[in-house]
Amino acid sequence: MDPSPELGFNTQLAHFGEGEKDKGAVAPAIYQTSLFVFDTIDEFISGLQGNPQGPPYHYSRIGNPSVDLAERKIAQMEGTDACKLFGTGQGAITAAIMSCVEAGGHIVAVDSCYGPTRILLSEYLTKFGVKVTFVTGIDPQEILDAIRPETTAVYLESPSSLLFRLQEIETVTQHCREKGIATLIDNTHCTPFFSNPAKLGVDIVLHSATKYLAGHSDLTAGALCTSQDRIDRLSRLEVNLLGSLLAPFPAWLLTRGMRTLGVRMLRHQETGNLVAQWVEEHLEVEEVVHVGLPSFAQRDLFLRQMRGSSSLFSFHPKTQDREKIVAFVESLELFQIGVSWGGYESLVVPIELKPDNWSEPRWIVRLYCGLEEPEDLIADLQRAMPLLT
């Protein structure tokens, strides 16, 4: 029996979906199997016709008990009917977008969305006659003005990658719902601990579960959260045909990692705000872009839409000398150079960007603060900061 939905976030993570303990084991079993067998042909056919996702389960490419447990927990956190897990975050994003497009259709998307998502929209889907309009998304009217009669989806990412721009979610979703346009959002940065976009009207909520949800840098996964009707359609088409459902063992690791999500996010928030405030005070830094800072340009919107901030942010160094920026990054010891984020380890990446609304390219430095002591991370940055002068 599942716990009461009135129980707190961390209690739900600990107990929701667990059911009876298998042989008394406190940790759930791993169903490391490719298929499931039946005693009779009638049971086999009945199960396939009733619910191919299971239970009863048939084939792990479509559904598996270990994957199902993680999916139910994520759907509970996000406040959606159901969830589907994929082998990567990009797998979930691709399946979601493909489920909302048609030949000759049109998509509106924020221009600072995750890089591979932008490539999917601007390069891959054009082979099928799908057009896309990119917008900054800062002004909701900009999004609404970009909608055409043939628009089938609006893709949001709030905060967006690297630049951390927010969108007024409810304004956009209300307009799209009236026109029958699907809305999708990447909620990886916030996690359901800090934001629940479905409650603001978003149709499909997406995660790179590789990051904060899993939290230990030991798996890749993607989550797609939406209504049961959409999940049923996705399971019959995109999930089944693209064949990228998450495997049982990483799903088990994901469930294990999510049990500490609430605790970790509070620590990430505290550390991220402390480090960002320290970076903001330095003469070598022109601007820090972090949703948790009082100086954040969209502070009012952040306070309305989010319950907290994480530990991922970027800063604009005053110098645009590549050699100085590289020297700064390479001299860091606790901040390791690497893509992704959301694990226990702190990371740094220097990136030269030219968003559509910038007149020229600029270097930024993205910092991710892991679970190390914030004082040690600040000391690491302090040793390197003079290299930016």
C-alpha positions in Angstrom: 0.0 0.0 0.0 1.4 3.4 -0.9 1.7 6.1 1.8 -0.7 9.0 2.0 -0.1 11.7 -0.6 -0.3 14.2 2.2 3.1 12.9 3.5 6.2 15.0 2.9 8.5 14.9 -0.2 11.3 12.8 1.4 8.8 10.4 3.0 7.2 9.8 -0.4 10.6 9.1 -1.9 11.4 6.6 0.8 8.1 4.7 0.6 6.0 5.5 -2.5 5.5 2.6 -4.9 7.4 0.1 -2.7 4.5 -2.2 -1.9 5.2 -5.5 -0.1 8.8 -6.2 0.7 10.1 -9.1 -1.4 11.2 -11.7 1.2 11.5 -8.9 3.7 14.4 -7.1 1.8 14.3 -3.4 2.5 15.9 -2.6 -0.9 13.8 -3.5 -3.9 14.8 -6.4 -6.1 16.5 -5.9 -9.5 14.6 -7.6 -12.3 17.6 -8.0 -14.6 15.7 -9.9 -17.3 14.9 -9.2 -21.0 11.5 -10.9 -21.0 8.7 -12.4 -18.9 7.0 -15.7 -19.5 3.4 -16.9 -19.0 1.7 -20.1 -18.0 -0.9 -20.1 -20.8 -1.4 -18.6 -24.2 -4.6 -16.9 -23.0 -2.7 -15.1 -20.2 0.0 -14.1 -22.7 -2.5 -12.6 -25.3 -4.7 -11.0 -22.6 -1.7 -9.2 -21.1 -0.5 -7.9 -24.5 -3.9 -6.6 -25.4 -4.5 -5.1 -22.0 -1.4 -3.2 -21.1 1.9 -4.0 -22.9 3.8 -1.8 -20.4 2.8 -4.1 -17.6 2.0 -5.4 -15.1 1.9 -8.1 -16.2 5.2 -7.4 -17.8 6.2 -8.9 -21.2 9.4 -7.4 -22.5 11.9 -5.1 -20.9 12.1 -2.9 -24.0 8.6 -1.7 -23.1 8.2 -2.3 -19.3 10.1 -3.8 -16.4 9.3 -3.8 -12.6 12.6 -2.2 -11.6 12.0 0.6 -14.2 8.4 0.9 -13.2 9.2 1.6 -9.6 11.5 4.5 -10.5 8.9 5.8 -13.0 6.1 5.8 -10.3 8.3 7.7 -7.9 9.2 10.4 -10.4 5.6 10.8 -11.5 4.6 11.2 -7.9 7.2 13.8 -7.3 6.2 15.7 -10.5 2.5 15.5 -9.9 1.8 13.8 -13.3 -0.2 10.6 -14.0 2.8 8.7 -15.2 6.4 8.7 -16.3 8.5 6.9 -18.8 12.3 6.4 -18.3 14.8 6.3 -21.2 18.4 5.4 -21.5 19.5 9.1 -21.6 18.0 12.5 -21.1 18.3 13.2 -24.8 16.4 10.0 -25.5 13.5 11.3 -23.4 13.6 14.7 -25.1 13.7 13.2 -28.6 10.8 10.8 -27.9 8.7 13.7 -26.4 9.4 16.1 -29.3 8.8 13.4 -31.9 5.4 12.6 -30.3 4.4 16.3 -30.8 5.5 17.0 -34.4 4.2 16.3 -37.8 5.5 16.8 -41.3 5.2 20.5 -42.3 4.6 21.5 -38.7 6.2 24.2 -36.6 7.8 24.4 -33.1 8.7 27.4 -30.9 11.6 26.8 -28.7 13.9 28.9 -26.4 17.2 29.6 -28.1 19.4 28.8 -25.1 18.0 25.3 -24.7 20.3 22.3 -24.3 22.7 22.0 -27.2 21.7 18.6 -28.6 18.0 19.5 -28.3 18.7 22.6 -30.4 20.5 20.4 -33.0 17.5 18.0 -33.1 15.1 20.9 -33.7 17.2 23.0 -36.1 18.9 20.3 -38.1 17.5 16.8 -37.8 13.7 17.6 -37.9 14.2 19.8 -40.9 14.6 16.6 -43.0 10.9 16.0 -42.3 9.8 19.5 -43.2 9.4 20.6 -39.5 10.3 24.3 -39.0 11.4 25.9 -35.7 11.4 29.5 -34.4 13.9 30.2 -31.6 13.1 32.9 -29.1 14.9 34.1 -25.9 11.7 33.4 -24.0 12.3 36.1 -21.5 9.2 38.0 -22.6 6.2 35.6 -22.8 4.7 37.7 -25.6 7.8 36.9 -27.7 6.8 33.2 -27.4 3.1 33.8 -28.2 4.0 36.1 -31.2 6.1 33.3 -32.7 3.2 30.8 -32.7 1.8 30.1 -36.2 -1.4 28.2 -37.4 0.8 25.2 -38.0 2.5 25.2 -34.6 2.2 21.9 -32.8 4.5 22.4 -29.8 6.3 25.0 -27.6 9.5 23.8 -26.0 10.6 25.5 -22.8 13.7 25.2 -20.5 13.4 27.3 -17.4 16.1 28.0 -16.3 17.7 27.5 -19.7 21.1 26.0 -20.3 24.2 28.1 -19.7 22.3 31.5 -19.6 19.7 30.4 -17.0 16.8 32.4 -18.6 13.4 31.9 -17.1 10.0 31.8 -18.9 6.6 32.7 -17.6 5.3 29.2 -17.7 1.7 29.6 -16.8 1.1 32.5 -19.3 2.5 30.4 -22.1 0.7 27.1 -21.2 -2.7 28.8 -20.8 -2.4 30.3 -24.3 -1.2 27.0 -25.8 -3.9 24.9 -24.2 -6.5 27.2 -25.7 -5.0 26.6 -29.2 -4.4 22.9 -28.7 -0.6 23.3 -28.8 1.5 20.9 -26.7 3.9 22.4 -24.2 7.1 20.7 -23.1 9.7 21.7 -20.5 13.1 20.5 -19.4 13.0 20.6 -15.6 16.4 19.1 -15.0 17.8 22.2 -13.3 15.0 22.6 -10.8 14.1 18.9 -10.2 10.6 18.3 -8.7 12.0 19.4 -5.4 12.1 23.0 -6.5 9.5 23.2 -9.3 6.5 21.3 -10.6 5.8 22.6 -14.1 2.8 20.3 -14.6 1.0 22.3 -11.9 1.5 25.4 -14.1 -0.1 23.7 -17.1 2.9 22.1 -18.9 1.9 18.9 -20.8 5.2 17.1 -20.8 7.9 17.5 -18.1 11.4 16.2 -19.0 14.5 15.4 -17.0 18.0 14.3 -17.6 17.8 11.9 -14.7 21.6 11.5 -15.1 22.0 14.6 -13.1 20.3 15.6 -9.8 17.7 12.8 -9.8 20.4 10.1 -9.8 23.0 12.3 -8.1 26.0 10.0 -8.2 27.5 10.3 -11.7 27.2 6.6 -12.2 24.4 6.3 -14.8 22.6 8.0 -17.7 18.8 8.2 -17.8 16.0 10.4 -19.0 12.5 10.9 -17.7 9.3 11.9 -19.5 6.4 12.8 -17.2 2.9 13.5 -18.6 -0.7 12.3 -18.6 -1.6 8.6 -18.8 -3.1 9.1 -22.3 0.1 10.5 -23.6 2.1 7.8 -21.9 -0.1 5.1 -23.5 0.4 6.7 -27.0 4.2 7.1 -26.4 4.5 3.5 -25.2 2.8 2.2 -28.4 4.9 4.3 -30.7 8.0 6.3 -29.6 9.0 4.1 -26.7 8.4 0.9 -28.6 9.8 2.0 -31.9 12.8 4.0 -30.7 13.7 1.3 -28.3 15.5 3.4 -25.7 13.8 2.4 -22.5 16.1 2.5 -19.4 17.6 -0.9 -18.4 16.7 -2.5 -15.1 20.1 -2.0 -13.3 20.5 1.7 -13.9 16.8 2.1 -13.0 17.6 0.4 -9.7 20.5 2.8 -9.2 18.3 5.7 -10.0 15.7 4.7 -7.4 18.6 4.4 -4.9 19.9 7.9 -5.8 16.5 9.6 -5.6 16.0 8.6 -2.0 18.4 11.4 -1.0 17.2 14.0 -3.5 15.6 16.4 -1.0 18.6 16.3 1.3 21.1 16.8 -1.6 19.1 19.7 -3.2 19.1 21.6 0.1 22.9 21.2 0.4 23.4 22.1 -3.3 21.3 25.2 -2.8 23.2 26.4 0.2 26.6 25.7 -1.4 25.6 27.2 -4.8 24.4 30.5 -3.2 27.5 30.8 -1.0 29.9 30.2 -3.9 28.0 32.4 -6.3 27.9 35.3 -3.9 31.6 35.0 -3.4 32.3 35.0 -7.1 30.0 38.0 -7.6 32.2 40.1 -5.3 35.4 39.9 -7.4 36.7 42.5 -9.7 37.7 39.9 -12.3 34.0 39.1 -12.8 31.6 41.1 -14.8 28.4 39.3 -14.0 27.2 36.1 -12.2 24.1 34.5 -13.6 22.5 32.4 -10.8 18.8 32.2 -10.1 19.4 32.1 -6.4 21.1 35.5 -6.2 19.2 38.7 -5.2 20.9 40.3 -8.3 19.4 37.8 -10.7 17.6 39.7 -13.5 14.4 37.7 -13.2 14.3 37.5 -9.4 10.6 38.2 -9.1 9.7 35.4 -11.6 12.1 33.0 -9.8 10.3 33.7 -6.5 6.9 33.1 -8.1 7.7 29.9 -10.0 10.5 28.1 -8.0 10.8 27.0 -4.4 14.6 27.2 -4.4 17.8 27.2 -6.5 20.4 24.6 -7.2 24.2 24.8 -7.5 24.6 25.4 -11.2 25.5 28.8 -12.5 27.7 30.7 -14.8 29.8 33.9 -14.7 31.0 36.3 -17.3 34.7 37.1 -16.7 35.7 40.7 -17.6 38.6 39.4 -19.7 37.8 37.7 -23.0 41.4 36.5 -23.3 41.1 32.8 -24.0 44.5 32.0 -22.6 43.7 33.6 -19.3 40.3 31.8 -19.0 41.9 28.5 -19.9 44.7 29.0 -17.3 42.0 29.8 -14.7 40.0 26.7 -15.4 43.1 24.4 -15.6 44.5 25.7 -12.3 41.4 24.6 -10.4 41.7 21.4 -8.3 38.3 20.7 -6.8 36.4 21.9 -9.8 37.2 19.3 -12.5 36.8 19.9 -16.2 33.9 17.9 -17.4 30.4 18.0 -19.0 27.2 17.1 -17.2 26.5 18.0 -13.6 24.2 17.0 -10.7 26.6 14.5 -9.1 28.7 14.7 -5.9 31.7 16.3 -7.7 32.2 19.9 -8.6 32.7 20.7 -12.3 33.8 23.6 -14.5 33.5 24.3 -18.2 34.6 27.4 -20.2 32.3 28.0 -23.2 32.4 30.6 -26.0 28.8 31.6 -26.8 26.9 33.7 -29.2 23.2 33.6 -28.5 20.9 35.1 -31.2 20.5 38.3 -29.2 24.2 38.9 -28.6 26.1 41.1 -31.0 29.4 39.2 -30.7 30.6 35.9 -29.1 31.6 36.0 -25.4 33.3 33.6 -23.1 31.5 32.4 -20.0 32.5 30.0 -17.3 29.9 27.5 -16.0 30.4 26.2 -12.4 28.7 23.3 -10.8 29.1 23.0 -7.1 29.0 19.4 -5.8 28.8 18.1 -2.3 32.2 19.3 -1.1 32.5 21.9 1.7 31.7 25.3 0.3 34.7 26.8 2.1 37.0 24.5 0.2 35.4 25.3 -3.2 35.8 29.0 -2.5 39.4 28.5 -1.6 39.9 26.7 -4.8 38.4 29.6 -6.8 40.4 32.1 -4.8 43.7 30.5 -5.7 42.8 30.7 -9.4 41.0 34.0 -9.6 44.2 36.2 -10.1 44.8 34.4 -13.4 41.8 36.3 -14.9 43.4 39.7 -14.4 
